[in-house]
Amino acid sequence: MAQDMAQKKSLRIAMLGHKRVPSREGGVEVVVEELSTRFVRRGHSVTCFNRRGHHVSGRDFDADIPDVYEGVRLVNVFTVNRRGLAALTSSLSGTLRAAFGPYDVVHIHAEGPAFLCWLPRLLGKRVVVTVHGLDHMRAKWGRLATAYIRMGEHAAVRHAHSIIVLSESVRRYFLETYGRKTVLIPNGASPALPRPAEEIARTYGLGTDGYILFLGRLVPEKGLLYLLRAFRDVKTDKRLVIAGGSSDTDDFVGQIEALARQDDRVLLTGFVQGRTLEELYSNAYVYCLPSDLEGMPLSLLEAMSYGCCCLTSDIPECAAVVGDHAVTFRRGDTDDLRDRLQWLCDDASAVRRYRAGAAAYITEKYKWDDVADRTLAVYRGQTPPEGTA
């Protein structure tokens, strides 16, 4: 099969496991959009199997999604739009459509959706699974969902032709846990165009350098409880802006809202996108990502591409991304996070130093075109030019 795939000039590719493209409901959706549109521009045929139902942050963010987006065919699959069932039903129905469809490659994103990956392989497709993070470790999942995700992980190990991982720590996990070699292909970053504070000034009263920004899904593993508790003791007139929506985590969001009400410097914006998102990145004094668990955080790459001074936990998935171009604190250590925040609030010259090389560093090191080229090599059964375990 690998030899036949290598000789094909144009591949027929199916992608599933995401919610919807185009959207910014999570990092997976950004990755699928960046890859699929690039594959089409390289002459390949791509079908993305989208989940039906409402936006993960609520129906207010629903958008009309076309049948074709920048050359990518978009197909809505059967989905039971209820918490705990939407991801399961959409990925199973998407896998069935891909397995019996006219595709050379079935690319499955995330562990849970890989549960049926043996079926497209049985029917002659090349199966690639990208593990965006060890999802069974995420606190938001109950026992049944966690068990399903673990079964998907086991299925990927046994049946996928190739497994792509985003970080060295996850590569090591699969090697030590299963003896399974994987292919390390990090995410990419695109050069960003900074925007003046216009919409965020009108809507939220925010100005340049007037706030510390967190942007991401409001889930426990993002470390938001540390951030809120640490910021409470930071002496500054800067605001803390928490931008992001729920992801099947309404109870946790309630905790965040209760803590935010205790400090009038804290602003919860909810889910943001488009110009508002760009302005928030462009004008932040510091971008903070205090996560306990990540795959490879796209928000961190994006913040650096806007030239942000970034402060992140020292987990390998973040520390390896930023190198010495950002500030880190000890994972889960509220006091250390508070001290780092206070130092940056007090020392504007340090913030300027970290900003100076951030954008050039991140956009040179992580390029979406390189990610696409290396992923296509995996589709063809070839060794990518670099990053293979």
C-alpha positions in Angstrom: 0.0 0.0 0.0 2.8 2.4 0.9 4.3 2.1 -2.5 1.0 2.7 -4.3 0.3 5.7 -2.1 3.8 7.2 -2.7 3.2 7.0 -6.5 -0.2 8.7 -6.4 0.1 12.4 -7.3 -3.3 13.3 -5.8 -4.7 11.7 -2.6 -8.3 11.5 -1.5 -8.3 12.4 2.2 -11.0 12.1 4.8 -10.7 14.0 8.1 -12.8 13.4 11.2 -12.8 13.8 15.0 -13.1 17.6 15.0 -16.3 19.5 15.8 -16.7 21.8 12.8 -14.5 23.5 10.3 -14.3 26.4 9.7 -14.5 27.3 13.4 -12.3 28.1 16.4 -14.2 25.8 18.9 -10.9 24.3 19.9 -7.3 23.7 18.8 -8.2 20.6 16.8 -10.5 22.6 14.6 -7.8 25.1 13.8 -5.4 22.2 12.9 -7.9 20.5 10.6 -8.6 23.8 8.8 -4.9 24.7 8.4 -4.1 21.2 7.0 -7.1 20.5 4.9 -7.0 23.9 3.0 -3.2 23.4 2.3 -3.8 19.9 1.0 -6.4 21.2 -1.4 -4.0 23.9 -2.6 -1.5 21.1 -3.3 -3.9 19.3 -5.5 -5.5 16.8 -3.2 -9.1 16.1 -2.5 -10.2 16.6 1.1 -13.5 15.9 2.9 -14.1 16.9 6.5 -16.8 15.2 8.4 -18.4 17.9 10.6 -20.5 17.4 13.7 -24.1 18.6 13.6 -25.5 20.7 16.4 -24.8 23.9 18.1 -21.4 25.6 18.8 -19.7 24.3 21.9 -20.1 27.7 23.5 -23.8 28.0 22.7 -26.2 28.5 19.9 -25.4 32.3 19.9 -22.2 31.4 18.1 -23.7 29.1 15.5 -22.8 30.0 11.9 -23.9 29.0 8.5 -21.3 26.6 7.3 -21.1 26.0 3.5 -20.9 22.7 1.7 -17.4 23.7 0.4 -14.9 25.9 2.2 -11.7 26.9 0.3 -12.0 23.8 -1.8 -12.6 21.5 1.2 -15.8 19.4 1.0 -17.7 19.7 4.3 -20.2 16.9 5.2 -22.4 17.0 8.3 -22.7 13.6 10.0 -25.3 12.1 12.3 -24.9 13.5 15.8 -26.9 13.2 19.0 -26.5 16.7 20.2 -26.3 16.0 23.9 -23.4 16.3 26.3 -21.3 13.1 26.3 -23.0 11.8 23.1 -22.2 14.5 20.5 -18.5 13.6 20.2 -19.2 9.8 20.3 -22.0 9.7 17.8 -20.4 12.1 15.3 -17.1 10.3 15.3 -18.7 6.9 14.9 -20.9 8.0 12.0 -18.0 9.9 10.5 -15.8 6.8 10.6 -18.4 4.7 8.9 -18.8 7.3 6.1 -15.1 7.5 5.7 -14.5 3.8 5.8 -17.1 3.1 3.1 -16.2 6.2 1.0 -13.8 6.6 -1.9 -10.8 7.7 0.2 -7.1 6.8 0.2 -6.4 8.2 3.6 -8.6 8.5 6.7 -7.1 11.0 9.2 -8.7 10.8 12.6 -8.0 13.6 15.1 -8.0 12.7 18.9 -8.0 9.5 20.8 -11.7 8.8 21.4 -12.7 9.1 17.7 -10.1 6.4 16.9 -12.3 3.8 18.5 -13.3 2.3 15.1 -10.1 3.0 13.3 -9.8 -0.7 12.5 -12.7 -0.5 10.1 -11.3 1.9 7.5 -8.0 -0.1 7.7 -9.9 -3.3 7.1 -11.5 -1.8 4.0 -8.1 -0.8 2.5 -7.7 2.8 3.7 -4.5 4.1 5.1 -5.4 5.2 8.7 -3.5 8.0 10.4 -4.4 9.2 14.0 -3.2 12.5 15.5 -3.2 12.5 19.3 -3.6 16.2 20.2 -3.3 15.4 23.9 -3.8 12.5 26.3 -7.5 13.2 26.5 -8.2 10.5 29.1 -6.3 12.6 31.6 -8.7 15.6 31.2 -10.7 16.3 34.4 -14.0 17.1 32.6 -14.6 13.5 31.5 -16.5 11.0 33.7 -15.7 7.3 34.0 -17.6 6.1 30.9 -16.2 8.8 28.7 -12.7 8.2 30.0 -13.0 4.5 29.3 -14.2 5.2 25.8 -11.2 7.5 25.2 -8.8 4.8 26.5 -10.3 2.3 24.1 -9.8 4.7 21.3 -6.2 5.1 22.3 -5.7 1.3 22.4 -7.4 1.0 19.0 -5.0 3.6 17.5 -2.0 1.7 18.9 -3.2 -1.6 17.4 -4.7 -0.5 14.1 -3.5 2.9 12.9 -0.8 2.8 10.2 0.8 5.9 11.8 0.2 7.9 14.9 1.2 11.6 14.9 1.9 13.3 18.3 2.6 16.9 19.0 5.2 16.7 21.8 8.2 14.7 22.9 6.5 13.8 26.2 3.5 12.2 24.4 5.9 10.4 22.0 7.7 9.0 25.0 4.3 8.0 26.6 3.4 5.8 23.7 6.8 4.3 23.4 7.0 3.5 27.2 3.4 2.4 27.6 2.8 0.4 24.4 6.2 0.1 22.8 4.6 2.0 19.8 6.7 4.4 17.8 5.0 7.6 16.7 5.7 10.5 14.4 6.4 13.8 16.1 4.9 16.7 14.1 4.2 19.9 16.2 1.5 22.4 15.3 2.3 25.5 13.3 2.0 29.2 13.7 1.2 31.9 11.1 2.6 35.5 11.1 0.0 37.8 12.8 -1.0 41.3 12.0 -1.4 43.2 15.3 -4.6 45.3 15.7 -5.2 48.5 17.6 -7.5 48.3 20.6 -10.8 49.5 19.0 -13.5 46.9 19.4 -12.2 45.8 22.8 -12.1 49.4 23.9 -15.7 50.0 23.0 -17.0 46.7 24.3 -14.9 46.1 27.4 -13.0 49.4 28.1 -9.7 47.7 27.5 -6.6 49.5 26.2 -3.1 48.6 25.2 -1.1 47.0 28.0 -4.0 47.4 30.4 -4.6 43.7 31.0 -3.2 40.2 31.4 -4.9 37.7 29.1 -5.9 34.1 29.3 -7.5 32.7 26.2 -8.8 29.1 25.9 -11.5 26.7 26.8 -12.7 27.0 30.4 -11.8 23.6 31.6 -10.0 22.5 34.8 -6.7 21.4 33.3 -6.1 24.9 32.0 -5.1 26.0 35.5 -7.6 28.9 35.8 -8.1 28.3 39.5 -4.4 28.9 40.1 -4.5 32.0 37.9 -7.5 33.6 39.7 -6.1 32.9 43.1 -2.6 34.1 42.2 -3.9 37.3 40.6 -6.0 38.1 43.6 -2.8 38.9 45.5 -1.0 40.8 42.7 -0.7 44.5 43.4 -1.6 46.1 40.0 -4.3 48.2 38.4 -4.1 45.9 35.3 -7.1 43.7 34.6 -7.2 40.0 34.2 -9.2 39.1 31.1 -10.4 35.5 30.8 -11.6 34.8 27.2 -13.2 31.5 26.4 -16.3 29.4 26.6 -17.5 26.3 28.3 -16.6 22.9 26.9 -19.1 20.6 28.6 -17.8 22.1 31.8 -20.7 24.3 33.1 -20.1 23.4 36.8 -16.5 24.4 36.5 -17.4 27.6 34.8 -19.7 28.4 37.7 -16.6 28.1 40.0 -14.7 30.5 37.8 -17.5 33.0 37.8 -17.8 32.9 41.6 -14.1 33.6 42.0 -14.2 36.3 39.4 -16.9 38.1 41.3 -14.6 38.5 44.2 -12.2 40.8 42.3 -13.6 43.6 40.2 -10.4 43.6 38.1 -11.4 40.3 36.5 -13.3 40.3 33.2 -14.9 37.2 31.7 -15.7 37.8 28.1 -17.0 34.4 27.1 -16.0 32.9 23.7 -14.4 35.3 21.3 -13.3 35.2 17.7 -12.5 37.3 14.7 -11.4 40.9 15.2 -12.0 40.8 19.0 -9.7 37.8 19.3 -7.0 39.6 17.3 -7.2 42.7 19.3 -7.1 40.8 22.6 -3.8 39.2 21.6 -2.4 42.4 20.1 -2.8 44.6 23.1 -2.2 42.3 26.1 0.5 43.2 28.5 1.1 39.6 29.3 -0.5 36.4 28.0 -0.8 33.7 30.7 -1.4 30.0 30.2 -1.2 28.2 33.6 -2.1 24.7 32.3 -1.6 21.4 34.0 -2.1 19.4 30.8 -1.7 20.3 27.1 -1.0 18.6 23.8 0.6 21.5 22.0 -1.2 24.7 22.9 -2.2 26.6 19.8 -3.2 29.7 21.9 0.4 29.9 23.1 1.8 29.8 19.6 -0.7 32.4 18.5 0.0 34.7 21.4 3.7 34.6 20.6 3.0 35.2 16.9 1.4 38.5 18.0 4.5 39.4 19.9 3.1 38.8 23.4 5.2 38.5 26.5 4.0 35.0 27.6 3.9 33.4 31.1 3.2 29.7 31.2 3.5 26.7 33.4 6.6 24.7 33.1 5.0 21.5 31.8 7.1 20.1 28.9 4.4 20.7 26.3 4.6 24.5 27.0 8.2 24.9 28.0 9.5 23.2 24.9 7.4 25.5 22.7 8.6 28.8 24.2 12.3 27.9 24.9 13.9 31.0 26.5 11.5 33.4 24.8 8.9 33.4 27.6 8.6 33.2 31.4 7.6 29.9 33.1 6.4 29.1 36.6 6.2 25.8 38.5 3.1 23.9 37.5 0.4 24.1 40.1 2.3 26.5 42.3 0.0 29.5 43.0 2.7 31.4 45.0 5.2 31.1 42.2 2.7 32.2 39.6 1.8 35.2 41.8 5.4 36.2 42.1 6.0 35.9 38.4 2.9 38.0 37.6 4.0 40.6 40.2 7.5 40.8 38.7 6.2 41.3 35.2 3.6 43.9 36.3 6.4 45.8 38.1 9.1 45.5 35.4 7.9 46.7 32.0 11.4 46.5 30.6 11.4 42.7 31.2 8.1 42.5 29.3 9.6 44.4 26.4 12.6 42.0 26.3 10.4 39.0 26.0 8.2 40.6 23.4 11.1 41.6 21.2 11.9 38.2 19.7 8.7 36.2 20.3 7.0 36.6 17.0 10.1 35.9 14.8 11.1 32.9 16.9 7.7 31.2 16.9 6.8 31.8 13.2 10.2 30.6 12.0 10.3 27.5 14.1 6.7 26.3 13.6 5.4 26.7 10.0 2.1 25.3 8.9 3.5 24.6 5.4 6.1 22.4 7.0 3.5 20.6 9.1 1.4 20.0 5.9 4.4 18.6 4.0 5.4 16.3 6.8 1.9 15.1 7.3 1.6 14.3 3.6 4.7 12.2 3.9 3.1 10.2 6.6 0.0 9.7 4.4 2.3 8.2 1.7 4.0 5.9 4.2 7.3 7.8 3.9 9.6 9.2 6.6 9.0 12.9 7.2 12.2 15.0 6.8 12.4 15.5 10.6 10.6 14.7 13.8 10.1 10.9 13.4 10.4 8.9 16.6 
